[in-house]
Amino acid sequence: MEFPDKKPSGFEQNGVIQEVNSSVSLNQRIMDNRPAPSVIVIFGASGDLTKRKLIPALYDLFCKNAMPERFAVLGAARSQLNDDVFRGKMAEDIKSYSENKEHLSDEVISKFVKNLHYISLETENPDDYSRLKTRLDGLDAELKTGGNYIYYLASPPKLYETIAQSLYSQGLSLSNDDSVSKKLIIEKPFGYNLGSALALNQKLLTLFHENQLYRIDHYLGKETVQNVLVLRFANGIFEPLWNRNYVDYVEITAAESIGVENRGGYYDTAGTLRDMVQNHLMQIAGLVAMEPPANFDSTSVRNETIKVFQSLIPIPADRIDDFVVRGQYISSKIRGEQVRGYREENDVNPNSRTETYVGLKFFIDNWRWAGVPFYMRAGKRLPTRVTEVVIHFKKPPQHLFHRDNKEQPGNRLIIRIQPDEGILMKFGMKTPGAGFKTQQVNMDFHYSNLGNINISSAYERLLLDCMSGDSTLYARGDAVEACWRFVDPVLKAWETNPDIKLFGYPSGTWGPVEATGLFGQPDLDWRYPCKNLSDDGNYCEL
Ligand code: BG6
């Protein structure tokens, strides 16, 4: 609650409080809050994640003056490179993968890459970590980074424990001095199933404290995912409706048009349930379903999302088919071009039963959501790339204007996470003319309406948060475990019961038709989104 004598922010003009120009104040805020000097060590520095996401994100932060005043990035990988070669490679990668092409300047890139360093390291060789320590001590002394180190695990997950253990053994994980920070960022997948996630958490907690662990889920770094919180808790009109009394069901979709590309080897051991549902989609569900936090700090926010995960009603092992539909894409023509089926992809077992599509129904057993179904789907080689949340509100109790046509849809609020990021409300209006015919119309907001405001990449936001010591948008250990606890019985049932069907679906379609059966009512189906948020119906650009 704000007390009347509290000075409002902004300035007064003609007796009216004006908001401060937001882009100026954002830049100002970034400069005022630059994180403390630190060294960032990236394990897996020769991998895809480093070149496509991490280095371009750090470069964008550098362009925005948001990097610490003094910092170094130390790439660590097996390849034998020297600093210069690493810098040259990263400069090229920034040009290829930066999401902000307007930031690209040879001069700024060459200034940025001077902060990059490289150490060749055999991850499993303990002696190499004493060389790492020496190198870190040197950079720390040179740059006066106060012993603040961030370790980013962008290496294969099987190496996580070894790296963390070796850092600990070299005295690089803990510090007796509160002003010195050591943080460990752990990429997904965090574990392979419940057992391995529990074991990894337990192991890491013997080497680091929980508040040093930053389990990254890049979906939480997406601007539009965070906007779910703002939409819900910065507006008075939605929250009273956000419950079982008004919401009929909730739909969460993450569709991708690409196949597994060059990641067949990884994907064949993972599948969609592990790759997208256990982490990204469950985190979105957490934000959609959580109670308002007492404060907007990392403990309060994460205390609320964990309650959602702990309230998920377990899917009964003997009724998996009623709640989960899995599919695998098969070869087909997409816009005239023949594409390979999943089993024909490189590094994929030709008899693989790994799913590339999951449709899921679940319930949250709490006061707010009791009885409201949540439907979730994620898949590769679907018609378009779209991630969105749809809140389907209950229909009015009386069909006053639709005596002949009771199938008129209820109101829908669509939160578009990507692409054409925005919010769409669909509601019924009178069709002009005689009588009382109604039609569905749109009320929409597109981020692109904000003009030249540039949406930060998820990695940019999350790396900045970690450097600043803010873990709100990182997954806490108990939340990761709770999500595994929910999906684990499904994985086990799939592994042990060959009778549970894996449906083939032609590439470029919306997954197995059987997934519609999850709704259990003939008049209900998934929303079929278009690339543009406001389009649907007859015209649809995919
Ligand atoms: C990754 C998955 O975590 O997320 C990929 O491993 C998936 O399989 C990707 O393609 C999707 O992320 P985004 O940001 O493109 O929606």
Residues whose N, C-alpha, C, O or C-beta is under 5 A from the ligand:
A	BS01	BG6	D275
